[in-house]
Amino acid sequence: MIEVSNIQKGFDGQQVLKGISCVFETGKCNLLLGGSGTGKSVLLQCIVGLMKPDIGSITFDGTVYTNSKIDIRQEIRRKIGMLFQGSALFDSMTVAQNVEFPLQMLTPDMSASDRRDRVEFCLKRVGLENAGNKMPSEISGGMKKRVGIARAISPNCTYLFCDEPNSGLDPATSIKIDQLIHEITHEYGITTVIVTHDMNSVIEIGEHIIFLHQGRKLWDGTKEDILNVEVPELKEFIFSSSLVRAAKKVDDESEGGMAALNEEHGGGSGI
């Protein structure tokens, strides 16, 4: 579990995060939802340590991360896996070498054969067991995302952070990536935090959703709750999606509208 308390962050006198407090639950897909410029990515960077908040604290499973000794921060960072928006693969490395890279950086005592075994396991888990020798330029966008996931989990991460994991993907591939992240989260009991503005992801895997607007947390809840919210800013955001409007119509006409929509749009499909 990750606890965020009163996080504030500003740049050049402009306040971007305005006292955000929230909890990201273990073994669930926690979605940071909101439009562009609402502070989602800045909050994510504060949590993973790429930025230092001006005020507030961040705690990982009871260990305070902010303002801790450097050895404590480094120990927590070793438990963090990151899936970047553009996958951020090294073009000069093969798929297997990309997945092995964090193992070389974070587990220097691991033998070369153990690293190879771990890489093979992670690639097989994301359905790319035959792609290890390919270069990033030789694989599709969806495959690059899966390589990014394999690389993120290769050091046995406890916390997985995904920045717009469906960016640039077609709807069918987006669903597969969502489901893969959901499966891995539950299989390994990971605390997963996903930055998104995609309501399709909310419907697919939104177990715990935190809605940000203008640097503040306005709402948190589940995908089952979100259709009936009374927060004006969130209602405006979610009902701009035709898919959510359809879900609401189903929900109004029968019980279990969100579950029905999940079934209709392929919820639970494998990778």
N, C-alpha and C positions, 0 to 999 in steps of 0.2 A: 504493500500500500504506500502511496505517495501522498503526503499532506502538504498543501500549499496554504500559507497563512499571510494575508494582508500584503501580497506582492504588489509593489509599485515600481514603475520604471518609466523614465522620461528621457527625451533626447532634445537638446538645444531648447530647453524650457518648455517643451510640449510633452504633456503627460500621456503616455501610451497605455500603461497598465495602472488602474486606479483602485488599488486595494482589493485584489482578487484573493479569495479564500475558497478552496475546494479540496475534495479528496478524490484520488484516482484509485479504484478498487482492484485488489489482487484477483487474477484469474478472470478478468472481464475486459471487454473492448470498451475503453473509455474514450468517447469522442469529444473533441474540442470543436464545437460548431460555431459558425458565424461567417459573415460576409468578409470581403476584402477590407483590410485596414482596421479590423476590430481588435487586434492584439494577439491573435492565436499563435502566430509563429514566434512573436517576441516572448510570450509566456513559455512556449516550448523550449526556446533557447535558454531562458533563465533556469528552467527545471534541469536541463541536461548540463548546464554549466558553461555554455558558450557565451552567455552574458551574465553579469552580476546585477541582481535587483538592487534598486536604490534603498528600498525598505522591505522588510518582511523576511519570512523564513520558509525553507523547504526541507521536509523530512522524508527520508526513505526508510520505511519499516522501522521507525523509531530512532533512526540515526539522523541527527541534524546535519544537513549538507552545507547550508549557507554559513560562511564564516568559520567553518571547521578547520582543523589542521590539514595540511596538504596531504598527508598520508591517508586520512579518512576520506577526503574527496577523491583521491586516486583509487581507493578501494571501491567506492561506489561507482566510479566511472567504468571500472572493469566489468561491472555487472550490467552496463547499459548497451543495448543494441539500437542502431539507428538506420531507418530506411528513409533515404533522402528523396525529395520530390522528383528529381531527374535521375534517380538511381545512383548517380555519381560513381559509376564504375571506372576503373583505370583502363583506358583504351589500349595501353601497351601490354596489359596482362591478359592471360586467358581467363575464362570463367572460373576455373578451379583456383587459379592464383589469386583472383579477386576474393574468393571465399576464404582462402587461407590467410590473407593479409592480416586481419585482426588477430588471428591465432599467433602469428609471428610477433606482433606488437605486444599482445597482452599476456601470452603464455610462453615466454622464452624457454622455459624448462621442458616444454612438451617436445617429444621426439618427432623427427620428420615423418616417421611411419604413422605415429598417432595422429599427427596433423592431417596426413593424407586420408586416414580412416574417417576422421571427423568431417573433412570436406566431402568425401563420398557420401557419408550419411546425410549431411545437410542438403546436398544436391538431390539425392534420391527423395528426401522428404518434400521438396518443392517440385518434384516431377521433372528434374533435369539431369538425371543420372548419366545420360549419354551426351551431355553438352559441355563437359569439363574442359575439353581441348579447344573449344570454339573461342573466337575473339568476340568482344562485345559488339563489334560492327557486323557480325554474322548472325546475330539473333534479333528477334522482334522486341518491340517495346514491352509487351507483357512478359516475355522471358527475362528481360533485363530487370523488371520489378521482382521476379522470382529469385533471380541471382542476388538482388539486393536484400531480400528477406533471408536467403541462405547465409549471406555474409553477416547479417545482423545477429542471427541466432548461433553462429558457429562457436563463439566463446561461451555458450550456455548462459545467455543473458537472463537476468532476473526481471529487467525492465526493457520494454520494447517501445520505441518512439517512431511514429510514421508520419512524415510530413506530406500531406496530399498524395497518398499512395496511388490514387486512381488518375492522377493528372496525365492527360494525353492518351488515355486508353479508351477503346470502344466499350459500349455498355456491357457486352457479354464478358469481355476480359476483366472489366472492373469488378463484376460480380465474383469471378473466380479468385481475384486477388483478395477481395473482402473475405471470402470464405476461407481462403488459406490462412490469412491473418487470424481469423476467428478460431480455426481449428488449432493452430499452433498455440494461441493464447490459452486455450482450455487444456490442451495436452500437457503443457509444461507449467501451468499455473503462473503464467507471466502477468505482470502488470503492464498492460498495453495502453498507450496513449496515442490517439490518431487525430491529427489536425485535418479538418475537412470543411468544405462548404457544400458537400454533395449529399442531398437528401436521399439519394438511392442508397448510400452507405448507411445512413441513419436507419432506413427501413430494413436493410439486410442484417446489420450487426450492431445496432445501437443499444447495447446493454446498459450503459450509463453515459448520459449525454450532458455536457456542460455548454450552455449557450452564452457566448460573449457578444457584447454590443458596446461599441465606443469605449473599450477598455475596462468594462465592468462585467461581472457575472450577473446575468439577469434571471437565469433559470437552470435547474438541473433535474434530471429525471430519466425515465426509460423511453424506448420507442413506443411502448404501449400508452404512455401518458401523453406523448407529445401532440397527438391529434386534438386533444381537448384543452390545450393550454389557454390561459386567459391573459398572457403577457403580450401586449400589442405588438412590440418589436419582433417577438418570436413568431407570432401568427403571421405577420406580414412576410417574414422570411420563409417560413416553411410552406405557406400556401401559394408562393410564387412558382412552386413545382407542380406540374400537371399530375405527376405520379402521386404526390401527397393529396392533392384534391380528389383524385380517384379513390385513394385509401379512405379519406374522410367520408366520401359518399357511401362506400361499402360499409364503413363503421356505423353510419347513421341508419343504414337499411337492415343491418344484421349485426349480431354480436361477433366479436373476433375479426373485425375488419382488417387490422394490421396483419394478423396471422394469415388471413385469406389472401391478402396482397402479396405476402412473402411467398406463398405457395404459387401464386400466379406468375410471379417474376423470378422464379427459380431459386428461392431461398433454400439453403441447405445443399446446393449443388457442390460437387467436389471439384478439385483442381485438375 
